[in-house]
Amino acid sequence: MTDTPKDLESSATVSDGTFAVPRYFIPEASKTYEQAYQLFTQIEWPKPPKRADAVKNRFNAFCSLLWAVTQDKDWTVHTDLNKASYDIKKWPINYDAMSQTVSALKKMGWLEPVGKRVKHRQLRFQATAKSPMRTVEPFKVYELPWFPPDVEIRLGNTDLEKAPVDVELMANPKQKAWNAEHLLPVMADLNDKLASHEFTLFPFGKKDDFVEVQYHRIYTNRPQKNGNFWLTHGRIYPKTFELPSKHKGWRQKTLIDGEATTEVDVHASGLRLLAEDYYIGFELPETDDLYSYGALSNLKRDLTKKVVQAVINGVSLERKSWPKSFTEDGKTASLIGGQQWREYAEALSETYPSLLHIRKDVGLDIMLTESDIIISAMNFLLDKGIGCLSIHDCLIVPEGNVDDAKEAFYSAYQGKGFKAPQLSVGW
């Protein structure tokens, strides 16, 4: 059950609209069901569906659209109307049901197109002033079972978990075959091993024994001048579960195969890999904390860490003020206080001069390397019968397997041709 969908589209012209996810439905027990069904029976179909499953799919499609209309402040909606997208995402409500329902509602004047369609963005529709869809009060919607594909290629360079899928590339026969040979088996193997272990999570502090831990991997394509694709980023994200908050202490309660857990983390992973980059490579100082070394010692460590990560991902140290993303994020803005960007930029330039010469998109490639390393480390543990979880560049393991986790990281880094990383243990 949900009140707010994950809007899979972005950008706007006339109105962003609300996304009608092709998995939303109204159960018969809902007080809105009867009203929705009465409206549904008024729809005029060019070819009325005869099979029960076809009627059910179209009703669910209508309910998803109806929910979006009632939720949106401008009565504006959009949905997935790309047939190839349904082949990739395997939505529970099929393409024919959704596309035919939208077409019927348009023909009846219940929905009308608004704005112009732009690249990578579905057309928006608005419930007209006379549309009976406007007479329904906002209601809660339920979700049909669905999980994203094991591997996705998305559009954009940042916040890929929310970026739209690059349907054209993923539907390309050549790319589809390449993914099936090189990318999908890696995730299938990892998820198969994870299925042999028991995980107990504590979402909102409450124990949940029935957790299926499966991951999916998200790439972005960086097209080359010769027209070839270049997949990068490649981080793994929880697919069938959510890791509880670490800041509130809920993640620290996590059990793996009934045992208490701890976190084994790579210190300054991005900076460490950048130091061994073929083009940028530089010597890191011998210190316990790369974020508090030298000229950085009098600065806020947490803010320094964020600045380093931002610079690796393309923010220039030569800019004059804080990036907009820093000032608009509440937690980061509170760290900044009255401090100046130049203070941090000058200290980093002095401590790690190579940060002034970062090439475009190197941060994405570092993320890809981090992801390859963490998958390798997880497989190292799983092959020894040790359950584990991961988030980006750290491992969560049973407390009795800390040494195994360290060995897993050392093996993974060595396997990729890197020096042994500096690790920290504990929540």
N, C-alpha and C positions, 0 to 999 in steps of 0.2 A: 504494500500500500504506500502511496506517496502523495505529497501535496505539491511538490515542485519537481518538474522533470529536468533532466540534464539537456539543455538546449544544444543539439548537435550542430547547429548552424551558427554562423556569426556574421557580423557586419550588419548594416542597415541602410535603407533608402527612405521609404515612406514610414515603415514601422518594422521593428524587429519581429513582432508577433510572438506567439507561443507555439512551441513545437508539439505537434500531435504525434506522440511516439507510437509506432506500429506494434505496440504490445499492451496498450492500455485497454481496460474493459470495465464494465459495470456489472457486478454480480447481481443475481436475482434478489438477494437479501437487501440490496441497497434501496433506500426510499426513492432514489432517482430512477431506478430501473424502469418502472412502469411508464413514467413520463417520456423517457428516452425511447422506449419501445413504441409508444404511440406515435411519436414523430417519425420513427424509422418506417413504420407501416405506410406513411404518406409519401415516401420517396417513390418516384416514377423511374423504373428501370427500363432501358431499351430492350434488354434481355433479362427478364426476372430470373433470379437464381432458383433452381429447383432442388438441388441437393441440400441437405440439412447443414453440412459443414460450410457450404458456400454462403448460406444465409447467416450463419453464425459469424463467419469471418467479416462479412459486410456490416453486420450489426456492431461488431467490435470496432471496425474502422470508423463507423459513424460515432460511436461512443467516444473514441479517442479525439476525433475532430470536435465533437460537442464539448468535451471537457476543456479543450484548448480555447474554444470560443468563450466559455463562461469564465475562464481564468484571466483572459487578456483584457487589459484596460481599454483597448481600442477594438475589441472583438476580432482581432486579426490573428490568423493562424498560418502555419506552414507545416509540411510533413515531407517525408521521403517519397518522391515520385520518380526515382531513378531505378529502372528495372534491374540494372547491373548491381546496384547497391543491395537489393534484396538477395541476390545470388551470393553476395559476399557476407552480408550480415545475418542472413537467415532469420529475418524478423518473424515473429509468431503470426502476425497478420500479414498475409501475402500481398504481393504487388497488385494482382488483379483486383482484389477486394478493395484496397485503398484507392487505387487510381480510378476504378469505376464508381466508387462512392463519391469521390471528389467531383468527377465529371457529372454525375447525376445531380448533385447539389448545385453545381454551377448552372446547369441547364434549367433547373427549377427556380433559380434566382435566390437561393438561400445563401450561397457564397458567391462573391465576385472577386476577380483578380484585382490586386492593387499594387501600384509601383511597377518597376521593370525588373526583369530577372537579370542578375549579373553573374559573372563567372563564379562557379563553385557555390552558388547560393540558390536555393529553391524559390520559386515564385510564392508570394504571399497572397492570402485570400482573406477577405473581410466578410463577416456575416452582415448582410444588408439590414437596413432599418426595419424592413418588414419580415425579416427571417425569423421563423418561430424558434430558431436555435437561441435567440436572445432572451426568450421567455424563461429559460431554465436557470435556476439559481446555481451558483458555484457548488460543486460537490467533490467528494474525495474519489479518487480513481484507484483502481487496482491494477496489478501488473501480471501479465502472463509470463511463465518461466522463459528466461532467455539469458544467454551470456554472449559477450562479444567473441569474435574469432580469436584463435590463439595468436595470430600474427596480423597486425594492421600496419598499413602505410598511411600516414596522415599528412595533411597540408599544414605548413607553417613550421616555424623554428622554435617556438617556445610554448609552454603549457600544452604539450601535445595530447595530454589526456582528455582535453576538451576540444581539440581541433577536429575539423571534419575529415572523414576518411577520403583519401585520394582514390575515388572509385574508378576513374578512368585507367589509372596505372594498375590497380589491383585486378581489374577485369581484363587487362591486356593478356591474351593467351600466352605469350612468351613469358611475361612476368609471373603469371599465375603458375606456370609450369616450374619456373625457377624457384618461386616461393615454396612450392610443394616438395621440391627436391632438397633445398638447402636450409630453409627457415623453419617450416612446420615440424619436421622431425625432431629438431632440437627442443622445441617446447613440448611436443608430445612425450618425448622421453623424460624430460624434467617433471612434467605433471604426473606421469605414470608412477614415477618413484615417490613423489610426494603423497600419492593416494594410499601408500602403504603405511602411513604414519597417522597418529591421532593428535589433533590440535585442540586445545581448549583456550578460547579467547574470552575476554571480559569486556564486551562492548558496553559503554556507559556503566562500567563497574559490575555488570551482572554476568554471571557465568554462562557460557554457551558451549556445550559439549559437541553440538552437531555442526561442526565446521568442516567444510570441504575446501581444502587449500589447493587452488589452481591459479596459475599466473598466465598473463598474456603479454606479448611483447609489442611495443609500438615504435615504429621507425618513421623517419621523415626522408623524403627524397630531395637530394640536392643535384638537380640536373647539370650535366657537364656540357661544355661547349660543343662536343662532338655528338650531342644528343643522347648519350648513354645515361642511365640512371646511376645515382650514387646514394645508396641507403646509409643513413647515419642515425644517431641518437640511440635507438634500440633498447631503451630501458624496459625492464619488466615491471608490471603493475599487478596488484591483486585482481583476479578475474571473478572469483566466486565468493570473495570475503572482503572484509575491511579490517585493517589493523587498527586496534583501539588507540586512543590518544596516549602519547607518551608523557606529555606535560601534566596530565591529570592523574598519572600513575596507573592507568588501566592496562597499558601495554606491558608494564612490568609484572603483571600477574599471569601473563601468558604461560601455559603449560604445553610441553611437547612430549608426547607419549607418557603423560602423567607426571613429568618432572618439571621442577622450577627452571626458569631460563634466565639467561643474561645476554647482553649484546657485545659483540666483538666488532669494533669499528676501525676503519682505516683513517688515520689522521691525515687531514689535508690531502685527500685523494686526488682532486683535480690539479692542485698545485704540484703534487708529486709526479703525476703523469706528464704534466706540461714540462717539468724540468728534464724529462727524458725524451721529449719530442725531438725528432730528427732535425728539424729546422730551427727550433728555439732553444733546445737543450742548455741547461745551466746547472751549476753546482748548488745544491741546497746546503745551508749551514747545519752544523751539528748542534741541534737544540731539541729540547723536549716539546717545544710548541712553536711551530712555524708561523703562527698567527700573532705571536707576542715577542718576536725576536727583534733585536736592534731598535731601529727607529719606531717600531710598532709597539714597543713595550708600554708606552704611556697612553695608548689608545684603547677604546673598548674592544675587547677581543671578539665578541659576537658580531659587532658591526664590521670589524676588519675582515672577518670570515665572509660576510655577505658581500663586501666590496670585492674581495678576491674572486669569488664565484661570479659576480657580475662582470668583472673585467675579462675573465676567461671566456665568458659568453658574449663578449663583443662590446661592452661599455668601455669607452676610452678614458684613460687616466688623465688625459689632457683637457677634458671638459671642465667647465667653470663651476658647475653646481651639481647638487645631488640629482640623480636620475629620477624621473617622474615616478617610476615604479617603487622607489624607496619612499618618497614623500607621501604617496597615496596608500601605502600599506601601514595600517595602524601600529603594528608591533615594531616595524622597522623605523617608522617616524618617531616613535617614543625613544628608540635607541639614539637617534640622531640628536634630539634635543636642540641645543644651540651650536652644535659642532659644525665645522665647515668641511665640505667635500675636499678642498685643496689640502687640508691637514692630512687626510688619509691618503690622498693621491700622491702627495710628495713623500710621505713616509714609505709607501709601497714602492714608488719609483726608486727610492734610495736603497731599499732592502732587496727588491727583486727587479732590477732594471729591465729584464727581459719582458716584463709585463707591458712595457711600452711598445713592443713589436709583435703583438699577437696577430696572426693572420685571420681572415674572416672565417667564421664557422668552426674554428678549432675546438670550441667548447662542445659542439655536437659530436665531433669525432672522439673527444675525450670521454663523453658519456657512453659512446658505443664501446670503447675499450673497457670502461668500468663495468658495463653490462656483460660483456664477454667474460670478464674476470669473475663477476659474482655468480654467473651461471656455472662456470667451471668450478668455483669453490663449493657451490651447493651440490653439484654432482659428486665432487670428491667426498663430501660428507655422506650423501645419500647412498653412495656405492659401498660405504662402510656400515650402512644400516643406521645412520644417525639422522634423525629428523631435524629440519632447520626451516627457518623463514628468512626472508631478506627484504630490505628496503634500500634501494639504490646501491650504496657502497658498504653496507654493514650486514652482518649475519646475526640472527637470533638463534641461539642453540641451548640445549640443556646445560645447566651449570657444570655438570661433570664432563662436558666435552669441549671446554674452552681450548685446551691444547690441540685438540683435533681441528677446531675452527682456525686456529693460528696456522697450523700446518696446511690447511686447505687454502688459506690466503697466500702463503709462501709458495705453494705449488702452482697456484693459478697465476701469480705474478711472474714466476720463473718461466712458466709455460708460454707466456706472452713476451718474454725477453726483457722483463723489468726487474729492478732491484727489489729485494724484500722490503715490504712496506712497514711503516711504524704503526703499531696497533694499540688500541686502548680497549680495556675490558670493563664492563659494568654499565648500568643504566645511567 
